Amino acid sequence: MSLWWELVERPTFSPESLDRKWDVLIVGAGFSGLWSAHHLLERNPDLKIAVVEKSTVGSGASGRNGGWASALYPVTEENLRKNFTAGAIDSLNLHLRGAIDEIEAFTKKNRIDCGFAKGGTLTVARNKGQLARMAKEINLNAEETASRIGMRNALGSHFTPDCAAINPAALVVGLAKFLQAKGVSIFENTTATISPDNCVSVNGRTVESKNVIRATEAYHANSRDQIPVYSLMIATDPLPHSVLALIGLNSRETFSDGSFSVNYAQRTSDNRLAIGGRGAPYAWGSRRNDATEMHRRIHHQLRELARDWFPVLADIPFPYSWGGAVAITRDWSPYVRWNNSYGELGGYAGDGVTLSYLTAATMADLVTGVATSRTQLPYVQWRSPAWEREPLRWIAINSAIALSSAADWEERRTHRSSLLMKALAPIIGK
Ligand SMILES: Cc1cc2nc3c(=O)[nH]c(=O)nc-3n(C[C@H](O)[C@H](O)[C@H](O)COP(=O)(O)OP(=O)(O)OC[C@H]3O[C@@H](n4cnc5c(N)ncnc54)[C@H](O)[C@@H]3O)c2cc1C
């Protein structure tokens, strides 16, 4: 069961019939779809907008994630530099940082209580191998790190102020309610089919709309454009003060350790720990599989990791465990594509909370035909190469997952940054 939905009242959204003419029809009621509606309305409040969601608002990744509203971008700076100028990369980073503050301003103005706290984020080096690899980024020594987080074996950390912790389900529901009040029609339990000529039909009937936006991200039908990779989470109940005193995170910094096996965590507004990580196997043919969301081994590993970070959690139960899929393109690049009357956005590779706000604003610029600094950003009209066909894809992705653990082991053992990962990086596009 997901912690976030336990803390949020889930309203139902069921407006009048879809049988009318829309200016914009958006498929998918996660952050991408809903922020697209928001930014479009900001530009033209008269637009008639429908959002069609096959399940319920936020039921995709938007209501299940780690709640990091960060300025992270999935493509490394080194890879960005191959295609974009330093100016374009600076502009991207500036927009991402600004988007965190815009989300905060939006939640404050509209009284959306999603526990927003911009405490920054810490990446903690826990062995000499990680410390060596992160040497250029480390800006807090062991003592300074310990003053923020009581993580065992912390040798130093990288801190950036550009991250906020939120309850993502509270934000996505608050946003949907806000949009409904502004006249956007949100249809839940309504599956749309987009045909090759970009017509949308529901239950076999074509819906009339001048423009269509696909905002289905990892919950899109299978294709070689992107793969779904599962990320899983666990959470505690509110922790006693004695435990919190040892863990720290008094500014609600989000945090991760410096390992290659991706992990991410936050202290929630009601003083729990919510911790996530990857490592669940990739399914043949990019199939999404609800069972992977509850992969026992990965949830167990996350509990072990939490207790390794903070031995004080030894006897603390983790009553919540859940998971969801993130969408990864072959070169890890997100995309916002617009062509006359059809658009699509996504491919955030697990960094979509802030990024979707920015890509949706860009989509609104493109739909309304306004050139802005956003419409010059690297993801605009970007098309990544297709993923390899099976069985190569299955072999490569599951090998990369296994090799990440092996590279972590190598750094623990050798006290040097991993040679294995250096060899692997160009192959996996990281
Ligand atoms: C466990 C986990 C942890 C994560 N942690 C973080 C984090 O801490 N920070 C961060 O920045 N990002 C994180 N992410 C990624 C982030 O959650 C996503 O990038 C972001 O939520 C994507 O938003 P979206 O609106 O594009 O997609 P989604 O929220 O997935 O929404 C897509 C929607 O489309 C609907 N849909 C699909 N097909 C159809 C159809 N045919 N008809 C109608 N509706 C359809 C789906 O039901 C779904 O609701 C995490 C993801 C997961 C799974």
The ligand as an SDF file (V2000), in Angstrom:
LIG
                    3D

 53 58  0  0  0  0  0  0  0  0999 V2000
    8.4240    4.7810   -7.3400 C   0  0  0  0  0  0  0  0  0  0  0  0
    8.7560    6.0280   -8.1140 C   0  0  0  0  0  0  0  0  0  0  0  0
    9.5320    7.0030   -7.5150 C   0  0  0  0  0  0  0  0  0  0  0  0
    9.8240    8.1760   -8.1940 C   0  0  0  0  0  0  0  0  0  0  0  0
   10.4550    9.1810   -7.5250 N   0  0  0  0  0  0  0  0  0  0  0  0
   10.6110   10.3910   -8.1250 C   0  0  0  0  0  0  0  0  0  0  0  0
   11.1180   11.4830   -7.3950 C   0  0  0  0  0  0  0  0  0  0  0  0
   11.3480   11.3940   -6.1860 O   0  0  0  0  0  0  0  0  0  0  0  0
   11.3060   12.6590   -8.0510 N   0  0  0  0  0  0  0  0  0  0  0  0
   11.0070   12.8020   -9.3680 C   0  0  0  0  0  0  0  0  0  0  0  0
   11.2270   13.8700   -9.9230 O   0  0  0  0  0  0  0  0  0  0  0  0
   10.4310   11.7830  -10.0790 N   0  0  0  0  0  0  0  0  0  0  0  0
   10.2250   10.5970   -9.4740 C   0  0  0  0  0  0  0  0  0  0  0  0
    9.6300    9.5850  -10.1550 N   0  0  0  0  0  0  0  0  0  0  0  0
    9.1900    9.8290  -11.5420 C   0  0  0  0  0  0  0  0  0  0  0  0
    7.9300   10.6900  -11.5750 C   0  0  0  0  0  0  0  0  0  0  0  0
    6.9850   10.1790  -10.6850 O   0  0  0  0  0  0  0  0  0  0  0  0
    7.3610   10.6600  -13.0080 C   0  0  0  0  0  0  0  0  0  0  0  0
    8.3710   11.0570  -13.9090 O   0  0  0  0  0  0  0  0  0  0  0  0
    6.1890   11.6070  -13.1800 C   0  0  0  0  0  0  0  0  0  0  0  0
    5.2390   11.4150  -12.1640 O   0  0  0  0  0  0  0  0  0  0  0  0
    5.5470   11.3580  -14.5340 C   0  0  0  0  0  0  0  0  0  0  0  0
    4.3440   12.0810  -14.5970 O   0  0  0  0  0  0  0  0  0  0  0  0
    3.4000   11.8860  -15.8520 P   0  0  0  0  0  0  0  0  0  0  0  0
    2.2170   12.6970  -15.6440 O   0  0  0  0  0  0  0  0  0  0  0  0
    4.2020   12.1350  -17.0910 O   0  0  0  0  0  0  0  0  0  0  0  0
    3.0660   10.3390  -15.8750 O   0  0  0  0  0  0  0  0  0  0  0  0
    2.0670    9.5200  -14.9130 P   0  0  0  0  0  0  0  0  0  0  0  0
    1.9400   10.1340  -13.5910 O   0  0  0  0  0  0  0  0  0  0  0  0
    2.5390    8.1020  -14.9560 O   0  0  0  0  0  0  0  0  0  0  0  0
    0.6810    9.6710  -15.6090 O   0  0  0  0  0  0  0  0  0  0  0  0
    0.3410    9.0230  -16.8130 C   0  0  0  0  0  0  0  0  0  0  0  0
   -1.1320    8.7170  -16.7230 C   0  0  0  0  0  0  0  0  0  0  0  0
   -1.6020    8.3110  -17.9980 O   0  0  0  0  0  0  0  0  0  0  0  0
   -2.6530    7.4120  -17.7790 C   0  0  0  0  0  0  0  0  0  0  0  0
   -2.8850    6.6880  -19.0310 N   0  0  0  0  0  0  0  0  0  0  0  0
   -2.0200    5.8520  -19.6710 C   0  0  0  0  0  0  0  0  0  0  0  0
   -2.5890    5.3940  -20.8060 N   0  0  0  0  0  0  0  0  0  0  0  0
   -3.8210    5.9610  -20.9070 C   0  0  0  0  0  0  0  0  0  0  0  0
   -4.8840    5.8860  -21.8540 C   0  0  0  0  0  0  0  0  0  0  0  0
   -4.7690    5.1340  -22.9470 N   0  0  0  0  0  0  0  0  0  0  0  0
   -6.0180    6.5830  -21.6200 N   0  0  0  0  0  0  0  0  0  0  0  0
   -6.1320    7.3690  -20.5070 C   0  0  0  0  0  0  0  0  0  0  0  0
   -5.1540    7.4750  -19.5910 N   0  0  0  0  0  0  0  0  0  0  0  0
   -4.0100    6.7930  -19.7730 C   0  0  0  0  0  0  0  0  0  0  0  0
   -2.1250    6.5440  -16.6590 C   0  0  0  0  0  0  0  0  0  0  0  0
   -3.1750    5.8520  -15.9960 O   0  0  0  0  0  0  0  0  0  0  0  0
   -1.4470    7.5730  -15.7760 C   0  0  0  0  0  0  0  0  0  0  0  0
   -2.2770    8.0420  -14.7390 O   0  0  0  0  0  0  0  0  0  0  0  0
    9.3520    8.3690   -9.5300 C   0  0  0  0  0  0  0  0  0  0  0  0
    8.5890    7.3780  -10.1400 C   0  0  0  0  0  0  0  0  0  0  0  0
    8.2890    6.2200   -9.4350 C   0  0  0  0  0  0  0  0  0  0  0  0
    7.4420    5.1730  -10.0940 C   0  0  0  0  0  0  0  0  0  0  0  0
  1  2  1  0
  2  3  1  0
  2 52  2  0
  3  4  2  0
  4  5  1  0
  4 50  1  0
  5  6  2  0
  6  7  1  0
  6 13  1  0
  7  8  2  0
  7  9  1  0
  9 10  1  0
 10 11  2  0
 10 12  1  0
 12 13  2  0
 13 14  1  0
 14 15  1  0
 14 50  1  0
 15 16  1  0
 16 17  1  0
 16 18  1  0
 18 19  1  0
 18 20  1  0
 20 21  1  0
 20 22  1  0
 22 23  1  0
 23 24  1  0
 24 25  2  0
 24 26  1  0
 24 27  1  0
 27 28  1  0
 28 29  2  0
 28 30  1  0
 28 31  1  0
 31 32  1  0
 32 33  1  0
 33 34  1  0
 33 48  1  0
 34 35  1  0
 35 36  1  0
 35 46  1  0
 36 37  1  0
 36 45  1  0
 37 38  2  0
 38 39  1  0
 39 40  1  0
 39 45  2  0
 40 41  1  0
 40 42  2  0
 42 43  1  0
 43 44  2  0
 44 45  1  0
 46 47  1  0
 46 48  1  0
 48 49  1  0
 50 51  2  0
 51 52  1  0
 52 53  1  0
M  END
$$$$
